[in-house]
Amino acid sequence: MLSRVAENLYWISRYVERVENVARLLDVGFHLELDASAPMKESSEPSPIEGVLTILACREAFERDRDATERDRENVLRFLTFDRHNPHSILAMLWRARENARATQEMLGGESWSQVNKLYLYLCSSKAHRRFAASPPRFFDGIKRACVLFDGLVDGSLPREEVFHFLQIGRYLERVNQIGRILTEQLGDWNETSVEDQPARAIHWASLLRGCSAYEAYCRAHHERVDPRGVVEFLVLSPDFPRSMRFCVTKCRESAREITDSDDDEVRSEADRLLGRLDSRLRYIEVDEILGVGIVPFLAEVQQECDLIGDAIHSTYFYA
């Protein structure tokens, strides 16, 4: 496969995964604000929707061109949804996914290409703006479903060959990165010995799980008892939950090995070596060790490993 085609496929799935993630975070944040006892403007803490700016590392860009009166919920939502000049907005990321998909239609498949194209054209339409104004939660739910449909078309229509595996690597590496960012933002001031307002913290932990699309799966596994240690273990170390960091890294490594056609004893690339190292770390570390180091320092190390893996993937497959 041409390296240019492989790179396009990799970035299609990364961008679609980001779009789904932003839509989910905004949806959860919107509901959390509606349930909050204090209005957004009366609280000294950043609102849940404002927190998405921090997760996406675009708070400075948002505040740079706006005065204090323009930094309300409506402007944050529109900045993260429709602003073409914000590279982290849903519309901007879908535009890039569409351009990459346009160049790889034959490899990607007609149905998958059509799904990305239709979603982009919908977001550009007046209909999307009307639905957004009428009900942001329903609008964001539609975006999430459209992204999941794209993933389903990829899973259900592509042979397990290079095309599929480059899409898989992009999807799961992006997912590890986003889960790490969410946990860092949500757990930055948490420690086990702190005295917490139990009802408020229960809402906080539930929203964290919903932001990772993990609430129902977690409740089934833990009998509806939302325990902070259990949440960290579930989202970081679960081998079975498809949005845990360990699961995603394992999937990345499996696809990398399929692309290079290597067996369990071979290391054929720097990307494979780094993925294997991170996979082993997440496979054998215990939650107590993570909490002993500190959840934020641990996540920072994982994020750094993911950055190195991304660089190695580019140098191994796209610029070799």
C-alpha positions in Angstrom: 0.0 0.0 0.0 1.2 3.5 -0.8 2.3 5.4 2.3 0.1 8.3 1.4 -3.0 6.1 1.3 -2.1 4.5 4.6 -1.6 7.9 6.3 -5.0 9.0 5.0 -6.7 6.0 6.4 -5.0 6.4 9.7 -6.1 10.0 10.0 -9.7 9.4 8.9 -10.3 7.1 11.8 -8.5 9.5 14.2 -10.6 12.4 13.2 -13.9 10.5 13.3 -13.0 9.2 16.8 -12.3 12.8 17.9 -15.6 14.0 16.5 -17.5 11.3 18.4 -15.5 12.1 21.6 -16.2 15.9 21.4 -19.9 15.4 20.7 -20.1 13.0 23.7 -18.3 15.4 26.0 -20.4 18.4 25.0 -23.6 16.3 25.4 -22.6 15.1 28.9 -21.4 18.6 29.9 -24.7 20.1 28.8 -26.7 17.7 30.9 -24.4 18.2 33.8 -24.9 21.9 33.7 -28.7 21.5 33.6 -28.5 19.3 36.7 -26.1 21.6 38.6 -27.4 23.6 41.5 -25.6 26.8 40.5 -25.7 28.5 37.1 -22.6 28.5 35.1 -22.0 32.3 35.6 -22.3 32.1 39.4 -19.6 29.4 39.9 -15.9 30.2 40.3 -15.0 26.8 38.8 -15.0 26.2 35.1 -18.2 24.7 33.9 -18.3 21.1 32.5 -18.6 22.5 28.9 -15.7 24.9 29.5 -13.7 21.9 30.7 -13.9 20.5 27.2 -11.8 23.4 26.1 -9.1 22.3 28.5 -9.3 18.6 27.4 -8.9 19.7 23.8 -6.1 22.2 24.6 -7.9 25.0 22.9 -9.0 27.3 25.8 -6.4 29.9 24.9 -7.6 30.0 21.3 -11.2 30.5 22.4 -10.4 33.2 24.9 -8.0 35.1 22.7 -10.6 36.5 20.3 -13.4 37.0 22.9 -14.0 39.3 25.8 -15.5 38.1 29.1 -19.1 38.7 28.0 -18.7 36.4 25.0 -17.4 33.4 26.9 -20.8 31.9 27.8 -22.1 28.4 27.2 -23.6 29.2 23.8 -20.3 30.6 22.4 -18.3 27.6 23.7 -20.7 25.2 22.1 -20.6 26.9 18.8 -16.8 27.3 18.9 -16.4 23.5 19.5 -19.1 22.6 16.9 -19.2 24.9 13.9 -16.1 27.2 14.0 -14.2 26.4 10.8 -11.1 28.3 12.2 -10.9 26.1 15.3 -9.0 23.0 14.2 -10.6 21.1 17.2 -14.2 21.8 16.2 -16.5 19.1 15.0 -16.9 20.7 11.6 -13.2 21.3 11.1 -12.3 17.7 12.0 -15.0 16.3 9.8 -13.7 18.4 6.9 -10.3 16.9 7.3 -11.7 13.4 7.6 -13.8 13.9 4.5 -10.8 15.2 2.5 -8.8 12.1 3.5 -11.7 9.8 2.7 -12.3 11.5 -0.7 -8.7 10.5 -1.6 -9.1 6.9 -0.5 -12.7 6.1 -1.6 -11.7 2.9 -3.4 -9.8 1.5 -0.5 -12.3 2.7 2.2 -15.4 1.5 0.4 -18.4 3.4 -1.0 -20.6 3.1 2.1 -18.0 4.3 4.5 -17.1 7.2 2.3 -20.7 8.2 1.9 -21.2 8.2 5.6 -18.4 10.7 6.2 -19.5 12.8 3.3 -23.2 12.9 4.4 -22.3 13.8 8.0 -20.1 16.7 6.8 -22.7 18.0 4.4 -25.3 17.8 7.1 -23.2 19.9 9.5 -22.8 22.5 6.8 -26.6 22.8 6.3 -29.1 25.2 7.9 -30.9 22.1 9.1 -28.0 21.2 11.4 -28.0 24.8 12.9 -31.8 24.6 13.5 -31.5 21.3 15.3 -28.6 22.6 17.3 -30.5 25.6 18.4 -33.6 23.6 19.2 -31.9 20.9 21.2 -28.1 20.6 21.6 -28.4 17.1 23.4 -30.4 15.6 20.5 -28.0 17.3 18.0 -24.9 15.8 19.6 -26.5 12.4 20.0 -27.1 12.4 16.3 -23.4 13.2 15.7 -22.3 10.4 18.0 -24.6 7.9 16.2 -23.3 8.9 12.8 -19.7 8.3 13.9 -20.6 4.9 15.5 -22.3 4.0 12.2 -19.0 4.8 10.3 -17.1 2.5 12.7 -19.7 -0.2 12.1 -19.4 0.1 8.4 -15.7 -0.3 8.6 -16.0 -3.3 10.9 -18.7 -4.9 8.9 -17.5 -4.3 5.3 -13.7 -4.4 5.2 -11.5 -7.5 4.9 -9.0 -7.8 7.8 -6.2 -6.5 5.6 -3.9 -3.4 5.7 -6.8 -1.0 5.1 -8.7 -2.2 8.1 -5.7 -2.3 10.3 -4.5 1.2 9.6 -8.0 2.4 10.4 -7.9 0.4 13.6 -4.6 1.8 14.7 -5.9 5.3 14.2 -9.1 4.8 16.0 -7.6 3.1 19.1 -4.6 5.3 19.5 -6.8 8.3 19.4 -9.1 6.7 21.9 -6.2 6.1 24.3 -5.1 9.7 23.9 -8.6 11.1 24.6 -9.3 8.9 27.6 -6.0 10.1 29.1 -7.0 13.7 28.5 -10.4 13.3 30.0 -9.1 11.6 33.1 -6.3 14.2 33.6 -8.8 17.0 33.4 -11.4 15.3 35.6 -9.0 13.8 38.2 -6.5 16.6 38.5 -7.5 17.6 42.0 -8.6 14.2 43.3 -6.9 12.1 45.9 -8.1 9.2 48.0 -7.7 11.0 51.3 -9.8 14.1 50.4 -13.1 14.7 52.2 -15.7 15.0 49.5 -19.3 16.1 49.2 -20.7 12.7 48.5 -23.7 13.6 46.4 -21.7 16.1 44.3 -18.8 13.7 43.8 -21.2 10.9 42.8 -22.5 13.1 40.0 -18.9 13.9 39.1 -17.8 10.3 38.8 -21.0 9.3 36.9 -20.4 12.2 34.4 -16.8 11.1 34.0 -17.9 7.6 33.1 -20.6 8.9 30.7 -18.0 11.1 29.1 -16.1 7.9 28.3 -19.2 6.0 27.3 -18.6 3.7 30.2 -21.3 4.3 32.7 -23.6 1.3 32.0 -20.7 -1.1 31.5 -19.1 0.0 34.7 -22.4 -0.3 36.7 -22.9 -3.9 35.4 -19.4 -4.8 36.4 -19.5 -3.1 39.8 -23.1 -3.5 40.8 -23.9 0.2 40.4 -21.5 1.3 43.1 -19.4 4.1 41.7 -16.1 3.8 43.5 -13.2 6.1 42.4 -10.6 3.4 42.6 -12.9 1.2 40.5 -13.4 3.9 38.0 -9.7 4.4 37.5 -9.1 0.6 37.2 -12.0 0.2 34.8 -11.0 3.0 32.4 -7.2 2.4 32.5 -6.7 -1.4 33.1 -9.8 -3.3 32.0 -8.8 -5.9 29.4 -12.4 -6.3 28.1 -13.9 -2.8 28.0 -13.4 -1.4 24.5 -12.7 2.1 25.7 -10.2 1.3 28.4 -6.6 2.3 27.8 -5.3 -1.2 28.1 -7.8 -2.6 25.6 -7.1 0.1 23.0 -3.3 -0.3 23.3 -3.7 -4.1 22.8 -5.8 -3.5 19.7 -3.2 -1.1 18.3 -0.4 -3.6 18.8 -2.5 -6.4 17.2 -3.1 -4.3 14.1 0.6 -3.2 13.9 1.7 -6.8 14.0 -0.8 -7.8 11.3 0.5 -5.0 9.0 4.1 -6.1 9.5 3.2 -9.8 9.5 5.2 -10.5 12.7 4.7 -13.1 15.3 4.7 -12.8 19.1 8.5 -13.1 19.4 9.4 -10.6 16.7 9.8 -6.8 16.9 9.9 -5.5 13.4 9.6 -1.8 14.0 10.0 1.0 16.5 6.2 1.4 16.6 5.8 -2.3 17.5 8.4 -2.0 20.2 6.8 1.0 21.8 3.3 -0.5 21.6 4.6 -3.7 23.2 6.3 -1.8 26.0 3.1 0.2 26.8 0.9 -2.9 26.4 3.1 -4.8 28.9 3.0 -1.9 31.4 -0.8 -1.6 31.3 -1.2 -5.4 31.4 0.8 -6.0 34.6 0.5 -2.8 36.6 -2.0 -2.7 39.5 -4.3 0.2 40.4 -2.6 0.6 43.7 0.7 1.3 41.9 -1.0 3.9 39.7 -2.5 5.7 42.7 0.9 5.4 44.5 2.6 7.2 41.7 -0.3 9.6 41.3 -3.0 9.3 38.6 -2.0 12.5 36.8 1.8 11.8 36.6 0.9 8.3 35.5 -1.4 9.5 32.8 1.2 12.1 31.7 3.7 9.2 31.1 1.1 7.3 29.1 0.4 10.4 27.0 4.1 10.8 26.4 4.3 7.2 25.3 1.3 7.7 22.9 3.0 10.7 21.4 6.2 8.6 20.8 4.1 5.8 19.3 2.4 8.3 16.9 5.7 9.6 15.8 7.0 6.0 15.3 3.9 5.1 13.3 4.5 8.0 11.0 8.2 7.3 10.5 7.6 3.5 10.1 4.7 3.4 7.8 4.2 6.8 6.2 7.7 8.2 5.5 9.7 5.0 5.2 
